[in-house]
Every structure is written in structure tokens, then in C-alpha cells.
């Protein structure tokens, strides 16, 4: 051993074990870590202790990885597999977090625009990638550990909301993936993922009259495959499965054994069913204006809102200042108290208080959005739980890369006509 090696520092010894390529990768990962440290410190407003703690944890992980793998010869199969898996995990995590991610449709709330079994690619760059708010988590698991169950993330370390610049703003009628806002027991980015159509953006006023949506007083364009529930009266006979499959009718059923049915239809399937010889009539099932439904946001009987007649409701925009009264309190209470983290906000005897001080107005910090499913009578959406704040937005649905029909047979389980189908 030379005198030079005897006097080498631990850092020099560490780097001497790395190849030129490994040194490049080490400095690349360290540079990315430093970049996020600066973003956290100077952009997101995280405190210094949090920023330094996160930086140290990540940097120790990087160094620990290279110390671990260099205990094994580079040509062994174990080393090759370790390098390959580590690279794949890091690359896939960066792609899923900041560029594009695959999702699947588990429910029928967007039928027939999106079908159960559709697999989507969702862009994170269109609206700007959201930095992880709960960064320490199991790779590729959203909120539950695979196989064993339990939380897939650690809550003791978190980051404030920060979004990178995007290619566009959310527009009316965009199909958007977001974290379900009316969930209180998980961090924002670990709440369940929902997909709906954004009917109203921040600054809009939404109004629903007899199932027609109006935005700022103008009738909104209806999705071509939008569905509603209808009452269908027949001559006493029913519908065979072959006909229902031909008409692509998947929801609904008999109300009685006398030929009364409640079936969810879009315009095309409604017109086709009307032509069936055993159908006497098809009627809409519109809930009349003023008929209160106690499950409809903001849960005030005096408003008389329901799924078919709702609003008008203003969707807040960052910087808007609203005057507080007994109506606006119930409309925006959750926005102010939960989403914008003002837990002391309350109403007492018709007066409003925050941090022990009386207030008469409030200025919003976030933009908000109003989401609805295209399957209008079978969608739990903003009509039921209110607004979606901007920090809950995940990304924009781009296209379907695979569609799987569990009711199909053999090769027909794949819906070939939906592969690489754009989402509008």
C-alpha cells in the first residue's frame, strides 16, 4: 500500500471505489437532491430544519447505496440485478412523479366517456407536476402496502404544497385526476384518486337547471356520451342480455314485475331503446327545483338543491375576497377551515371569528374547481362534497392505452376500438 493510500480520507476512499460512470450518477443524484433542497427552502417556504433533514436523509441514502453495492464485485449477477433494480425504481419514480403515470378506471362515474377497465395515461406536466407532499413512501404504492396492507408512507416527514410551472391552466370540460378532497385521515397526496370532468374553474359561477349545466349564465356543452337515469315502461316484458349488450347498457334494472324499469342511458342508447317494440314510454327522472336532498352540498335545506337543480354557486379564485354571511359560511367553511388550514374559523351567533378575532370577510389562498362525472345520476362528485382545491390536482387524463372488459370472452375481453383513444 502506498503512502498516498494510507493518508487518503474516507471520502477519497469512497470515490476511489466508484467507476467513472458511477461517479457521474452519484453527482447527478446529489445534484437533483440539492435542487429540491433549494426549491423547498426558497420556494415552498419549508422551515430550515425540515429542508436540511430531507436533504440529509436522501444524501445518506445515495451514499449508503453505493457503499452497499461496492461490497460486491461488479460482474456478479447480484450486483447487476441490484444496479438494474435501483435504476428502474429511481427512473420510474421520477417519471411517475413529474411526467406521466398510468391509472385505471374502477367505477362507472364517467360512463360512457370512460369505461370500467379503461387504463389511462395521466400527464403531470400539463398542469405542472406537484412535488411530493409525503415523500417517504414505498415505491409504486399509492397509500396501501401491497399484499400486507397498512400505510405505504411515513407521515412524520412532509413537505408543503408546491407545483412546478405547467404547460396550461385547467380549462372547462378537461378530464382531471385529483385526490378526493372529502377525506380527512390521509395526507393530501395519499388520498384516493378520483377522475371527473371539470365543469367550472376558479372564478366561475355554476348553475344546474333541470339537468342542464350553466357556467356564468351560459349553457355548458354537454359531453356526447353523458348519461342520466330514465324510467322505462314496457308492455310487461323485459330486455334480454343480448339487446342490452348491443345497446351498451350496463346499469339499471327492474322496478317491478309489471314491466317498469329504471335504466341509465345516454342519448344514443335512449333513442335506440325507444325504437324497441315492447317499449311504451321513456321518461326523465328529473328531481324538481326546490326538492331538497340532504346529501347535496352544502347540506342546507333552505337552498333546496338536488342533483338536477343546483346552485348558483361561485367557485373561489385565489385572491378573491368574499363577504361572510350565514350562506357563504356553509358554502366555504371547509375551504377556509380545512383546505386553507384555518382550524379556528367559526361562526357564533351570526358573527365570524378566526384566531379569536372577529372578521367580516375572507381572502382565498387557493384556486378551486367544481368536478362532475359524465354519468350524472351515478357519480359522487362536487354536487355531493363541494370544491376541489388546487393542491389536490394530480394531472390531466390524456389517452386510453388499454381497455379490459371483464364480461367479454377470449380475445374480446380487450376493447380494441378503445386502444390509444384520446380523452375529450
N, C-alpha and C positions, 0 to 999 in steps of 0.2 A: 504493500500500500504506500502510495506517495505521500509526501508531506502535505501536498495540496489537499488530498482527500481527507487526511487526518484532521485538517483545520476547517473543513467545509462546514458551513452552518446547516441546521436541519432543513431550511428552505432550499439551499443549494442541493443537498442530498435528495430532497423530494423531486426537484425538477430534473436532476440527472437520471432519474428512473423513467422519465417520460420520453417518448419518441417526439419527433418534430410535429407530427400530426396531433398527438395527444396534448402537447403544449399549446397548439393553436386552439384546440377545442376547449381546453381549460380556460384560456384567456377570453375566448368567445363567451362561454357561460358566465364567467366572472364579470365581463363587461355588461351582459344582459342584467345580471343581478345588480350591478352598480346603477344602471339606467333606471331600474324600478325603484331603487333606493332614493334616487334624486326626485323621481316622479312623486313618490309617497311623501317625501319631505317638503317639497316646494310647491306641489300642485294640489295634492289631495288634502293637505293640512293635517296629516297624521303627526302625533307628537314624536319627539326625537327618540324617546326610549323604544317606542313601537317600531320605528324605522330601523334603528340600529339592531334591535332584536331579530327582526325579519332578515336583515342583511346577513347577520352573523349565522343564523340557522341555515340559510341557503348556502353560504360560502363554506361552512363546515361540512355540509352535505356533499358539495362538489369535491372538496379536498379528500373527504373520507372515502368517496367512491374511488378516486384514483389511487389512494393508499391501499384500499382493499384489493382492487383488481391487479395491482402490480406485485402482489404477493404470489401471483400465478404466472407461469410463462405465457408469453403472448400467443404461442402457437397451439396451446391446448384447446380442446373443444370447449371446456368450461369457460375459458377466457373469451373465446369467440362468441359463445352464446350470451355471456354476461354483457359484452360490449354491444351486441346486436339488440338485446332486450332493452338495455339502458337507453340506447339511441332512439329506439322505436317509441319508448314511453315518453321521453322528452319531446321528440318531434311531434308525436300525436297530441300531446297535451297542449303544446304551443298552437298547433293548427286548430284544435277544438276550441281553445280559449279565445284566440284572436282572429281567426279567419272563417272557418266553416265547420259545422257539426251536423251529424245525422240524427234525426228524430223519427219516431213512428207515431201514427195516429191510433190511440187506443179506444176512443169513444166516437159517437156519431154526431157530435155537436156541430160539425162543419159539413155534414152530408147535404147534398151530393157533390159539393165542390171538392171536398176531401173525404176519402172513404176510410173506414176502419181497415187497417192493414196497409195503408199507404206509408212508404218510407220516404222521408224528405231530407233535403239538404237545406240548412238554415244558415244564412250569411250573418256573420258577426261584424263585417266591415261596412255594410250598407249604412247602418245607424251609428257605427262606431263601436268597437269592441269594449266591453265592460271589464275592467280589471277585476280579478278575483277578490271578492269581499271576505271569503273564508278560504284562504289559500292553502292551508294544510289539510289535505284530504286524500283519500285513497284514489289512485288513478282510475279513470274511466267509470267511476261510480258517482251517481248524482248525489243522493242523500242517504242511501242504504247500502251497507256492505253486501256484496254478493254471497250467496249460499248461507252465511252465518247470521245475516241480519244485523241490526244495530246501526248506529250512526257511522257514516263513512268519512266524517270530518271532525276536526277539533275546534271547539268554539272559543277556547281561551285566547286565541290569537285571531284578530280580524283587522280588516282594512276598511277605511271609509269609501263611499261610492266615488268612483272616477271612471269616466268614459273617454276613450280616445276619439279624436275627430273622425267623423264618418263621411261617407260619400253622399249622403242625402238625409233629409229630415223625414220623419214618419208622415205619410200622406193619408188622406181619407181613402178608405177601402183597401189599404195594404193588409195583407195577411201576416200577422205578427205573432211570434212566440214570446211569452213573458212568464214570469214567476207569479203564481197565484197569490194575489195580494191579501186575501182574507184568511191568511194562515199565520198564526202567532207563535208557534212553537219551534220554528226553524229560522236560521239567518236568511236574509233576502235571497241570496243566490242559491240557496239549498231548498227553497220552497218548490212545490211541484210545478212542472212546466205545463202551461196551457197554450193553446193556439186558437185565435179568433180573428175576426176581421175588425180593423179599427174604423169604426163608423164616424167618430168625432175626435178631432185632435184638440190640443190645448187652444183655448180661445174660442172654440165653437159653442153653440147652443144646440142641443139635440132635443127633438120633439118627435114622438111617435103617435100617429093618429090612425086608428083602425088598421094597424099593422104596417102602414107606410112610414118610413123614417124621413124626417125633415132635418136638414142641417142649416142653421141660420135662416130658417124660413123657406128654404128651397128643397123640394123633394129630392132625396138622395137616389142615385142609380141603384137598382136592385140587382144583386148577384143573379146571373142567369139560372142557376140551379138552386136558388133559395127555396126552402120548404116550409110548409105550415101544416097544422093538424086540420083535417076535414072530417065532417060527418057524412058517411056514405050510406044511403038507403037502397037496398036491393029488393027484389021480388021474393025474398026469403031464402035465396040460395047464396052460396059463398063464392070464394075465389080459390082456384087450385094453385099449387105452388109453381107450376109451370108458367101460368099467367103472371103471377107476382114477380117471378124472376125475369120474365120478358120485359115487364114494365119497370124493373129495378126498384120494386117496392119492398122495403126491408123492415119497416116499423109500423106498428098498429095492430089492431085485432078486433074481434067481435065484441060488441056491447051487449048483445042478447042473441037468442037462438031464433029470432024473427027477421034476420037479415039486416040488422043495424050494426054498422062498423065505424070505428074511429081510426083513420089511416093518415099517415104523414105523407104528403105528396108535394112534388114541385109542379111547375106549370105544365111540363110535357106529360108527366105521368097522370096528372089530373085530367087533361084533355083526352088522353088515351083511355082512361078508365070510364070517362063519361060516355064513350062510344060503345062500351060493353052492353050487350043486350039485356042483361039482368039488372043493370043499374037504373034506378028510378030517379035519384037526385043526389047531388053532391053540394053540401052547404059548408061555408066557412064557419069556424068556431071562434069568432072574434069576441074577446071579453069587452063589453061595452065601456065607454068612457064613464068614469066615476065609480066603477065597481072596484072596490079596494081589495088588493091581495096582500096579506100581511107578510109575505115573503119577499116583497118587492122593495128595493132600495128607494128612499131612505127610511122605510118602515113607519110612515106616518099616515094614519087613516084619513086625516083631514085633506091630504092631497088626492086620494082616490086613484092612485096609479096602479096599473097592472101591465102584463107583458105586451099587450096590444095597444094600449093607450098610456103613454108615459111622458112625463115632462110637461113643460120645457125645463131643461136642466143645463146650467152653464158649466163647461169643463174648464177648470182653472189653468192659467198660464203663469209661468214663473214671473214674478214681479207684479202680478195683479194684486190689488188691494180690495177686499170685499168688506162691505158693512155687515156687521154681525147682528142677527136678529134670531128669533126662535126658529125660523125656517132654515136660514143659512147655517145655523148651528148644526142641525141634524144632517144637512147635506154635506158639510165639510168637516164635521167633527173628527172623523177618522183620519182624514188628510192631515189636519193640523196636529192632532194628538199623537198619532202612531207614525205615519209616513214621514212627517217633518219633525218628529221627536220633541214634542212639547207636552209631556205627560201631565203637567199641572193645569192644562187648559180645561176649563169647566164653565158651566152655566149655573148661576144661583139666582133664583127669583127674577129671571128675565135679564140678568146682568151677566157680563162675561169677564173671566179672570184668567190671568196667566202669570205664574210665578208670584202669586199673591197680589198682583196689581190689576186694577180694573182696565179693560180695553174695550173699544167700540168697533175696531176693525182689525183685519189681519192681512199681511202681505205674504203671498205664497213664495216658497223657495224653489219648488219643482214644477215642471210641466206635467200635465195629467192627460189621460186618454180614456175613451169610452169604447169598450170592445163588445162585439156581439157575434154569435155564431150564425152561420147561414141556415142552419136547421132551427128556425126561430122558435118553435114550440118544444124543442128538446135540447136546449143549450143553457147551461148555468153560466151567465155572463154578467156584464156590468149592470144589467137591469136588476140583478139579484144582490150584488155585493159592491157596486159602486165603481170608483175610478181605479185606473192602473197608473201608479206614479212612474216617472221616467227611470228611476233606479231599478225597477222591476223588468224593464225591457231587455230581452235576450237577443233577438235578431229578427231578420226578415226571411220568411219562407220563400225559397227560390223555385225549386222544382222537385218532382217525384222521381226518384231513381229506381224504385221497386214498389210493386203493389201486390199484396198477397191476399187472396180470397179464401178464407177457411172453409167456405161452403162449396168451393169448386172441387173438381175431380182431376187427378193426374196433372197433366200439363196445364189444364185450365185453372189450376189454383193461382197461376200468375195472370194478372190482368195486363195482358200485353199492350193494350191500347193506352195504358197509363204510364208506361215506362218513359222516363225523361220528359214528362209532361210538365210544362210550365204552370206556375200557380198564379192565378189572377183573382 
